Amino acid sequence: MTPFAAIDFETAGYDPASACSLGIVAVAEDGSQTEWCRLVRPPVMHFAPGCVAIHGIRPEDVEDKPEFPALWPEVSSLLRGRIVFAHNAQFDMGVLGATLDRYNLPEVP
């Protein structure tokens, strides 16, 4: 089996670099799975009502959570060497790219 990962971001607002949640399911060659899900404090604590209506995450839910750079070592290890899928790939890969750019983080090798 080819290793793969499925990702799903939620954002606080319409800025793609405003991730407030990330879920990943990583599948290894042997079929074993790792499920990972974290709330993320976005760099700006502005939550658009339309986004909150979709995912239900509010500022008070993430105010004491880590920002994305603190999670990047875990996230990158789950994505490294895997094909990455997403239900809405344009959105989720856009959030990943914008967030990496925002914090000047390296891409997954």
C-alpha positions in Angstrom: 0.0 0.0 0.0 1.2 3.5 -0.8 1.4 5.6 2.4 -1.0 8.5 2.4 -2.5 11.2 4.6 -5.9 12.9 4.6 -6.0 16.4 6.0 -8.8 18.7 7.0 -8.4 22.3 8.1 -10.9 24.7 9.7 -10.2 28.5 9.6 -11.2 31.3 11.9 -11.8 33.6 9.1 -11.5 34.0 5.3 -7.7 34.5 5.5 -6.3 31.1 4.5 -3.5 31.6 7.2 -6.1 31.6 10.0 -6.2 27.9 10.8 -8.0 27.1 14.0 -8.2 23.3 13.7 -6.4 20.6 11.8 -7.2 16.9 11.6 -5.0 14.3 9.9 -5.4 10.6 9.3 -2.0 9.1 8.2 -1.9 5.6 6.7 1.3 3.6 6.6 2.5 1.0 4.0 1.2 -1.8 6.3 -2.3 -0.2 6.5 -1.9 1.0 10.1 -3.5 4.4 10.8 -2.6 7.3 13.0 -5.4 9.8 13.8 -4.4 13.3 14.9 -6.6 16.3 15.6 -5.7 19.6 17.3 -7.2 23.0 17.9 -4.9 25.8 16.8 -4.7 29.4 17.9 -4.7 31.5 14.8 -2.3 34.4 14.5 -5.1 36.9 14.6 -8.0 36.1 17.0 -10.8 37.3 14.6 -13.4 34.7 14.0 -15.8 35.3 11.1 -19.4 34.5 12.0 -19.8 32.5 8.8 -16.8 30.3 9.6 -18.0 29.7 13.2 -21.4 28.7 11.8 -19.7 26.0 9.7 -17.3 24.5 12.3 -18.5 25.8 15.7 -15.0 26.7 16.9 -15.0 30.0 18.9 -12.1 32.2 20.1 -12.5 30.9 23.7 -11.9 27.3 22.4 -8.4 28.2 21.1 -7.2 31.0 23.2 -4.9 28.7 25.2 -4.0 26.4 22.3 -0.6 26.5 20.5 -0.1 28.4 17.3 0.8 26.4 14.2 4.6 26.5 14.5 4.5 24.5 17.7 2.5 21.8 16.0 4.5 21.8 12.7 7.1 19.1 13.8 4.2 16.6 14.5 2.3 17.6 11.4 5.3 17.4 9.1 6.2 14.0 10.4 2.7 12.7 9.7 2.8 14.1 6.1 6.4 13.2 5.2 6.7 10.5 2.6 3.0 10.3 2.1 0.6 11.3 -0.7 -1.6 14.0 0.8 -5.4 14.0 0.1 -8.2 16.4 1.2 -11.9 16.5 0.6 -11.5 20.1 -0.5 -7.9 20.0 -1.6 -7.8 23.5 -3.0 -8.9 24.9 0.3 -6.9 22.7 2.6 -3.7 22.8 0.6 -4.1 26.6 0.3 -4.5 26.8 4.1 -1.3 24.7 4.6 0.7 26.8 2.1 -0.5 30.1 3.5 0.2 29.0 7.1 3.7 27.8 6.2 4.3 31.2 4.4 2.9 33.2 7.3 5.2 31.6 9.8 8.1 31.1 7.4 8.1 27.4 8.0 9.8 24.9 5.7 7.7 22.7 3.4 7.6 18.9 4.0 10.7 17.4 2.3 
